[in-house]
Amino acid sequence: MIPQIEPWLDEEVLRQLTEVVESTWLIEGEKTRLFEQKFADLAQCQHAIAVSNATVGLYVCLKVLGVGEGDQVIVPDFTFIATANSVIWAGAKPVIADIDEKTFNIDPAGIEDKINERTRAIIPVHIYGQSADMESIKVIAKRHDLFVIEDAAQGIGVKFLGRHVGGWGDAGCFSFYGNKTITTGQGGMITTNDEAISRDCLILKNHGRTEKGTFVHQHIGYNFCFTDLQAAVGLAQLSKLDDILSKKRRNRQLYKELLADLETVHFPTVDPRCEDVPWFTNILVNDPHALGEHLKVADIGTRRFFYPLHRQPCYRGWWQDEFPVTDRIYQHGLSLPSSATLTEDQIILICQEIRKFFRMREKP
Ligand SMILES: Cc1ncc(COP(=O)(O)O)c(C=O)c1O
C-alpha cells in the first residue's frame, strides 16, 4: 500500500528520544526550549511557544488578543474544520469567505464584504503549503483595525515575498500532527514578534504562570503544554527539514512531468510571490471520487479535498451565502500520495495507474 501521507522517521528520532527517556525528564523542559528556539529561527520570528496542538494554539491566540463573546472572525470556507472550531470555542462567531480559484486560499477581494462592527480578526490559512496573499490581507486588517492570526498548520517552510509565514500577522500557529511537513505526533507552535502576546500565550498554556514549579497563580490558565518527548521527535525532524522540503518539491515536479500531456489533469497555480511547499501534491480532475476509488484498488492512497465549512453538517444553518469557488474546488480536487518517503518508482507507478484510469474512461 502506498499511503497518501506518512512521516519520515529515522535513527535520529530514536537517538533524541533515548536521550529524553534516559534523562527521565519527559515533560516540557530544556528540549522543548531548544525546539522552540530553532523553530523561531526557521519561522523568522522572535518568539515561538510550543503547545499541545495547533487547534488550541489558535484558541490561545484568540483569547490572548481578547477575541470572544459577541465578536466575529473571518476565516476561509476552504480549510480543515479546526480553524473555525477554535473561533467557536473562544466564544466568537466564524464568518466564512470564499477562496481564490488559483491558490485555494482566502480571496482578499471577498473579505471586506464580510467585515462589520463586530469583526475583530482574520484567520488566513496557508492551505496545502501555499501562502495566503498576506500583502493584501495586512492592508485590509490595518484599514479596519483587525488582528491577523495565521493558520500556518500546513505552512512549515512556506515563504511569502521571501519571508516565512507565521510572522506576517499578530501571531501564527503551526501544526506537528502526524501528517504534517514535520511531526511530533500531536503538537503545535505559536509564533509571534510581539513580546506581550508571547508572554500571555505562555501564561494561558501553562496554568496561568510563566514558570513551572510555582504554585501561586496570578491568572486563570489552562494546560496546553508540550512534552520533551515531542520536542525530541521535533528536533530530529527539524534536522532533516531541508531534505523533507526538497523531496516534497521533487514529488510534485515528477508528477507534473509524468502527467504533463494529460488534458484531464490540472495542477494548481502557485502565486509567484510565494515560495510554497507542496505539503500535499494536488490535482483537479473531473471525477476525483472515481479516480480515488480506482487508485485504492491498486493499493494507492489518496484523499479528497477538505469539505467546505458551509456544507459541514455540524454548522447547518450558520451561513446563508453561496461559496461557488470553494464548492467547485472541492468537487474536483484530489490529493495524491505526497510523503517525503516516496520513491521515484512509486510515483511512476502511481502515474501509470492514473493514465490507466483515463484510458478506461475514454473507451467507447
Ligand atoms: C488548516 C489547519 N488548521 C488547523 C489544524 C489543526 O492542527 P492540530 O491537529 O495540530 O490541532 C490543522 C490540522 O490538520 C489544519 O490543517
The ligand as an SDF file (V2000), in Angstrom:
LIG
                    3D

 16 16  0  0  0  0  0  0  0  0999 V2000
   -5.5110   24.2400    8.3380 C   0  0  0  0  0  0  0  0  0  0  0  0
   -5.4250   23.5420    9.6530 C   0  0  0  0  0  0  0  0  0  0  0  0
   -5.7120   24.2260   10.7670 N   0  0  0  0  0  0  0  0  0  0  0  0
   -5.6260   23.6620   11.9910 C   0  0  0  0  0  0  0  0  0  0  0  0
   -5.2630   22.3470   12.1310 C   0  0  0  0  0  0  0  0  0  0  0  0
   -5.2550   21.7470   13.4940 C   0  0  0  0  0  0  0  0  0  0  0  0
   -3.9910   21.2490   13.8360 O   0  0  0  0  0  0  0  0  0  0  0  0
   -3.8260   20.2440   15.0270 P   0  0  0  0  0  0  0  0  0  0  0  0
   -4.1750   18.9000   14.5020 O   0  0  0  0  0  0  0  0  0  0  0  0
   -2.3620   20.3430   15.3730 O   0  0  0  0  0  0  0  0  0  0  0  0
   -4.7050   20.6760   16.1240 O   0  0  0  0  0  0  0  0  0  0  0  0
   -4.9530   21.5820   11.0120 C   0  0  0  0  0  0  0  0  0  0  0  0
   -4.5760   20.1730   11.1690 C   0  0  0  0  0  0  0  0  0  0  0  0
   -4.7320   19.3300   10.3810 O   0  0  0  0  0  0  0  0  0  0  0  0
   -5.0380   22.1930    9.7360 C   0  0  0  0  0  0  0  0  0  0  0  0
   -4.7750   21.5060    8.6260 O   0  0  0  0  0  0  0  0  0  0  0  0
  1  2  1  0
  2  3  1  0
  2 15  2  0
  3  4  2  0
  4  5  1  0
  5  6  1  0
  5 12  2  0
  6  7  1  0
  7  8  1  0
  8  9  2  0
  8 10  1  0
  8 11  1  0
 12 13  1  0
 12 15  1  0
 13 14  2  0
 15 16  1  0
M  END
$$$$
